[in-house]
Amino acid sequence: VTIDFVGDINFDPRWHTMKYAKKQGGITSCISEDILKELKSADITMVNNEFCYTKEKKSQEGKAYSFKANPKNVKLLEEFGTDIVSLANNHTCDYGEQGLLDTMDALTKEGIAYSGAGRNLAEASAVQYFVAGGRKIAFVSATEIERFYHYTKKAGHGCPAEAQQLLLHIFRNLCSIRFLHIMSIDAERRQSLLGMGC
């Protein structure tokens, strides 16, 4: 089973990457043929979606950088074989709750799974499953990247927000996992989590 993970992507037309892509004739013109082939041939490709799909105009106050793209541009994910995105990052709520709701709606409409955010805590912490090569593979996403700031809300009752502080929950409920990929947490916390037993 081949699973590919792609780091931060940003389809905001105001940002450098998209300005460059436009000059080159599109996103796929900026990615080597070998990488595109790898991403498209993988059984599952997961991407960190580091912006909102929304037309909302009001961004969060106090943030130096806020990113968004037209919801129709969710189709660009398919150009490099995306199956699932993580929304557990510090730009998911750049345009508030409406921006997050629009993002989830755009992904759902396009048939792309997401993890790490939701309309409530249950949805934000939900596990996404894929079957590949006769194996059932679970994906979860959580972040504590902004644990010292207020920009990314914790999911609450009726409040759409990112899933935070869910790593202990993951270990308690997914004791059969054989491989865990941990990103965006400090080294000390990473070691303590890796040392946990089920």
GINOR-V704163 format. One record per helix or strand of 3 or more residues. SS is the DSSP state (A for helix, B for strand). FROM is the first residue (numbers start at 1). TO is the last residue. If there is no record, write none. Layout:
BEGIN
SS;FROM;TO
SS;FROM;TO
END
This chain:
BEGIN
B;3;9
A;16;24
A;27;30
A;33;41
B;44;49
A;71;80
B;84;86
A;96;110
B;113;115
A;121;124
B;128;132
B;135;139
A;167;173
A;187;194
END
